């Protein structure tokens, strides 16, 4: 994480799927990133990778330790999304996933830190710091939390942002795309208010 000035025209939208909410005891199962412009237009398709989890190496054990870190709700969610099956087939350890996402960000930012943008991004930032340090190092110390922006606008001015249906797939890239749609809705709402005020 850098304290230097952030990139003036690009941001990083990153989402992680994890075994739980605690970065100290949880594991990253999937990570995705898309670099976007200031109006939240993606510059490319982004990158999405599933993280392989180490098994005990004993085929007679039906449940690997990483699965035991998930409660029933999370197991059900990741089973329905197909993520658990994808983790079982994955071959990239978390260090390689970290390196690839960091390289993707670097290919666009050229050493300039990127603002992290997302919905309720405290969890993602905490997991990035703990488990994907190379990716975390590509980010600016400030963030754009779209959930916070929306809540502030509603509480401070009563501005009603048109709700965008959240992603129900619980996969990292799906959540990124839903996040970007939410951000554009917030931006369009604010822009409409400014235009209306300018005309009055």
C-alpha positions in Angstrom: 0.0 0.0 0.0 1.4 3.3 -1.1 1.1 6.8 0.3 2.1 8.4 -3.0 -0.4 10.2 -5.1 -2.9 7.7 -6.7 -3.2 7.2 -10.4 -5.2 10.2 -11.8 -7.4 8.3 -14.2 -7.5 4.6 -13.2 -8.9 2.7 -10.2 -8.7 -1.0 -9.2 -12.0 -2.9 -8.5 -11.1 -6.0 -6.6 -13.3 -8.7 -5.0 -12.3 -11.8 -3.0 -14.3 -14.9 -2.1 -13.2 -16.2 1.3 -13.9 -19.0 3.8 -15.1 -16.4 6.3 -15.0 -12.8 7.5 -11.8 -12.9 9.7 -8.6 -12.4 7.7 -6.6 -14.0 10.5 -8.3 -17.3 10.4 -9.9 -17.2 7.0 -8.5 -18.2 3.6 -8.9 -16.6 0.1 -10.7 -19.0 -2.3 -11.0 -16.7 -5.3 -9.7 -13.3 -6.4 -10.7 -11.0 -9.2 -9.6 -7.6 -10.4 -10.6 -5.1 -13.1 -8.9 -1.8 -13.8 -11.4 0.9 -14.6 -11.4 4.5 -15.6 -12.7 7.3 -13.3 -16.2 6.8 -14.7 -16.0 3.1 -13.8 -15.6 1.9 -17.4 -13.5 -1.3 -17.5 -10.3 -1.0 -19.6 -10.4 -4.8 -20.2 -11.9 -8.1 -19.1 -9.8 -8.1 -15.9 -8.4 -11.2 -14.2 -10.1 -13.8 -12.1 -8.3 -16.7 -10.4 -9.3 -19.6 -8.1 -6.9 -20.4 -5.3 -5.9 -24.0 -4.7 -6.1 -25.1 -1.1 -3.6 -27.6 0.4 -5.0 -30.9 1.3 -3.6 -33.2 4.0 -2.5 -35.6 1.3 -4.6 -38.4 2.7 -7.3 -39.5 0.3 -9.3 -41.2 3.1 -10.1 -37.9 4.7 -13.3 -36.6 3.1 -13.1 -33.1 4.5 -9.9 -31.0 4.0 -9.0 -28.5 6.8 -9.8 -25.5 4.7 -13.4 -26.6 4.4 -13.6 -26.8 8.2 -13.0 -23.0 8.3 -16.4 -22.3 6.7 -19.7 -22.3 8.5 -22.8 -23.9 7.0 -24.0 -20.7 5.4 -20.7 -20.2 3.6 -20.4 -23.8 2.6 -23.9 -23.7 1.0 -23.1 -20.4 -0.7 -19.8 -21.6 -2.2 -21.3 -25.0 -3.1 -24.2 -23.4 -5.1 -21.9 -21.0 -6.9 -19.6 -23.9 -7.9 -16.6 -22.3 -6.2 -15.9 -25.3 -3.9 -15.7 -27.6 -7.0 -13.5 -25.1 -8.7 -11.2 -24.9 -5.7 -10.9 -28.7 -5.7 -9.7 -28.5 -9.4 -7.5 -25.4 -8.9 -3.7 -25.6 -9.1 -2.5 -22.1 -8.3 -1.5 -21.4 -4.7 -2.4 -18.1 -3.1 1.2 -16.7 -3.7 0.9 -17.3 -7.4 -2.6 -15.7 -7.5 -1.3 -12.7 -5.6 1.6 -12.4 -8.1 -0.6 -12.6 -11.1 -3.2 -10.0 -9.9 -0.4 -7.7 -8.8 1.2 -8.0 -12.3 -2.1 -7.3 -13.9 -2.5 -4.1 -11.9 1.1 -3.1 -12.6 0.6 -3.6 -16.4 -1.9 -0.7 -16.3 -0.6 1.5 -13.5 3.2 1.5 -14.3 4.2 1.8 -10.6 1.6 4.4 -9.7 -0.7 3.2 -6.8 -4.3 2.6 -7.6 -7.3 3.6 -5.5 -9.3 0.5 -4.5 -13.0 0.9 -5.4 -15.7 -1.5 -4.3 -18.7 -2.1 -2.1 -18.1 -2.5 1.7 -14.4 -3.0 0.9 -13.0 -3.3 4.4 -13.1 -7.1 4.3 -11.4 -7.2 0.9 -8.7 -4.7 2.0 -8.0 -6.7 5.2 -7.7 -10.0 3.3 -5.5 -8.4 0.7 -3.1 -7.1 3.3 -3.0 -10.4 5.1 -3.0 -12.9 2.1 -2.1 -11.0 -1.1 0.6 -8.6 0.0 2.0 -8.0 -3.6 -1.5 -6.9 -4.7 -2.0 -4.8 -1.6 1.3 -3.0 -2.3 -0.1 -1.8 -5.7 -2.9 0.1 -3.9 -3.1 3.6 -2.5 -3.8 3.9 1.2 -7.1 5.6 0.4 -10.2 3.8 -1.0 -13.5 4.6 -2.7 -16.1 2.6 -0.8 -19.3 3.0 -2.8 -21.5 1.7 0.0 -20.2 4.5 2.2 -20.8 7.0 -0.5 -24.3 5.9 -1.0 -25.1 5.9 2.7 -23.6 9.3 3.2 -25.6 10.8 0.3 -28.8 9.3 1.7 -28.2 10.5 5.2 -26.7 13.9 4.5 -28.9 15.1 1.7 -31.7 12.5 1.4 -30.5 11.7 -2.1 -32.1 8.4 -3.2 -29.8 6.4 -5.4 -31.6 4.0 -7.8 -30.8 0.6 -6.4 -28.9 -1.9 -8.6 -29.6 -5.5 -7.9 -26.6 -7.0 -6.2 -24.8 -10.0 -7.5 -26.3 -13.3 -6.3 -23.7 -15.5 -7.8 -21.1 -15.0 -5.1 -18.3 -15.2 -7.5 -15.6 -12.6 -7.5 -15.9 -11.2 -11.1 -19.7 -11.2 -10.9 -19.5 -9.1 -7.7 -17.1 -6.7 -9.4 -19.5 -6.2 -12.3 -22.4 -5.6 -9.9 -20.2 -3.2 -7.9 -19.4 -1.2 -11.0 -23.1 -1.0 -12.0 -23.8 0.3 -8.5 -21.1 2.9 -8.8 -22.3 4.1 -12.1 -25.9 4.4 -10.7 -24.5 6.6 -7.8 -22.6 8.7 -10.3 -25.5 9.1 -12.6 -27.8 10.1 -9.7 -25.4 12.8 -8.6 -24.8 14.0 -12.1 -28.6 14.3 -12.7 -28.9 16.4 -9.5 -26.1 18.7 -10.6 -27.6 19.2 -14.0 -31.0 19.9 -12.6 -29.5 22.4 -10.1 -27.6 24.1 -13.0 -30.8 24.5 -15.0 -32.8 26.0 -12.1 
